[in-house]
Amino acid sequence: MTTPATTNSRTRSRHNEEKDIAELRNKAGEIGQGLSDMANIAVDVGRGQVERIRNAAAASYHEAKDKVVTCEEAVESYVHDRPIKALLIAAGIGIVIAMVLRRR
C-alpha cells in the first residue's frame, strides 16, 4: 500500500533525477563546446605554422635558385674567358670520377 508520503517522496526523487539528468546534459554540452573551441584553436595554430613553414620554404627555394643562377653565370663567364683551361679541368674531373667508379 502506498501512502501519500511515499508517493510524494517518489515524485521528489524522480524530479531530482530528471533535474540531475538535465544538469548532466547541460554540463556535457558545455564540455563538448569547450572541446570544439579547443579543436578550432588547434586548427588555427596549425594553419599559422603551415603558412610560416610554406613562406620559409619559398624563401629558401628562391635564395637557392639565385645562388645557382649566380654560379651558372660565373661558370659560363669562366668557360667563355678560358675555354682550353675549362676543357682540361672538365676532362680531369671526368678521369678522376672514372677511376673512382672503376675501383668499385
LUMMI-916828 format. One record per residue (C-alpha): residue number from 1; residue in one letter; y, z, x. Coordinates in steps of 0.5 Angstrom, whole numbers, plus 500, padded with zeros to 3 digits. Layout:
# LUMMI-916828
NUM | A | Y | Z | X
...
This chain:
# LUMMI-916828
1 | M | 500 | 500 | 500
2 | T | 507 | 498 | 503
3 | T | 513 | 503 | 502
4 | P | 520 | 500 | 502
5 | A | 521 | 504 | 508
6 | T | 515 | 500 | 511
7 | T | 518 | 493 | 508
8 | N | 525 | 495 | 511
9 | S | 522 | 496 | 518
10 | R | 518 | 490 | 518
11 | T | 524 | 486 | 516
12 | R | 529 | 489 | 521
13 | S | 523 | 488 | 526
14 | R | 523 | 480 | 524
15 | H | 530 | 480 | 524
16 | N | 530 | 483 | 531
17 | E | 525 | 478 | 533
18 | E | 529 | 472 | 531
19 | K | 535 | 475 | 534
20 | D | 532 | 475 | 541
21 | I | 529 | 468 | 540
22 | A | 536 | 465 | 538
23 | E | 539 | 469 | 544
24 | L | 533 | 467 | 549
25 | R | 534 | 459 | 546
26 | N | 542 | 460 | 548
27 | K | 540 | 463 | 555
28 | A | 535 | 457 | 556
29 | G | 541 | 452 | 554
30 | E | 546 | 456 | 559
31 | I | 541 | 455 | 564
32 | G | 539 | 448 | 563
33 | Q | 546 | 446 | 563
34 | G | 547 | 450 | 570
35 | L | 541 | 446 | 573
36 | S | 544 | 440 | 570
37 | D | 551 | 442 | 573
38 | M | 548 | 443 | 580
39 | A | 544 | 437 | 580
40 | N | 550 | 433 | 579
41 | I | 554 | 436 | 584
42 | A | 548 | 435 | 589
43 | V | 548 | 428 | 587
44 | D | 556 | 427 | 588
45 | V | 555 | 430 | 595
46 | G | 549 | 426 | 597
47 | R | 553 | 420 | 595
48 | G | 559 | 422 | 599
49 | Q | 554 | 423 | 605
50 | V | 551 | 416 | 604
51 | E | 558 | 413 | 604
52 | R | 560 | 416 | 610
53 | I | 554 | 414 | 614
54 | R | 555 | 407 | 611
55 | N | 562 | 407 | 614
56 | A | 560 | 410 | 620
57 | A | 554 | 404 | 621
58 | A | 559 | 399 | 619
59 | A | 564 | 401 | 624
60 | S | 558 | 402 | 630
61 | Y | 556 | 395 | 628
62 | H | 563 | 392 | 629
63 | E | 564 | 395 | 635
64 | A | 557 | 393 | 638
65 | K | 559 | 386 | 636
66 | D | 566 | 386 | 639
67 | K | 562 | 388 | 646
68 | V | 557 | 383 | 645
69 | V | 562 | 377 | 644
70 | T | 566 | 380 | 650
71 | C | 560 | 380 | 654
72 | E | 559 | 373 | 652
73 | E | 566 | 370 | 654
74 | A | 565 | 374 | 660
75 | V | 558 | 370 | 662
76 | E | 561 | 364 | 659
77 | S | 567 | 364 | 664
78 | Y | 563 | 366 | 670
79 | V | 558 | 360 | 669
80 | H | 564 | 356 | 668
81 | D | 567 | 358 | 674
82 | R | 561 | 359 | 679
83 | P | 555 | 354 | 676
84 | I | 551 | 354 | 682
85 | K | 551 | 361 | 683
86 | A | 550 | 363 | 676
87 | L | 544 | 358 | 676
88 | L | 541 | 361 | 682
89 | I | 542 | 368 | 679
90 | A | 538 | 366 | 673
91 | A | 533 | 363 | 677
92 | G | 532 | 369 | 681
93 | I | 531 | 373 | 675
94 | G | 526 | 369 | 672
95 | I | 522 | 369 | 678
96 | V | 522 | 377 | 678
97 | I | 520 | 377 | 671
98 | A | 514 | 372 | 672
99 | M | 512 | 377 | 678
100 | V | 512 | 383 | 674
101 | L | 508 | 379 | 668
102 | R | 503 | 377 | 673
103 | R | 501 | 384 | 675
104 | R | 499 | 386 | 669
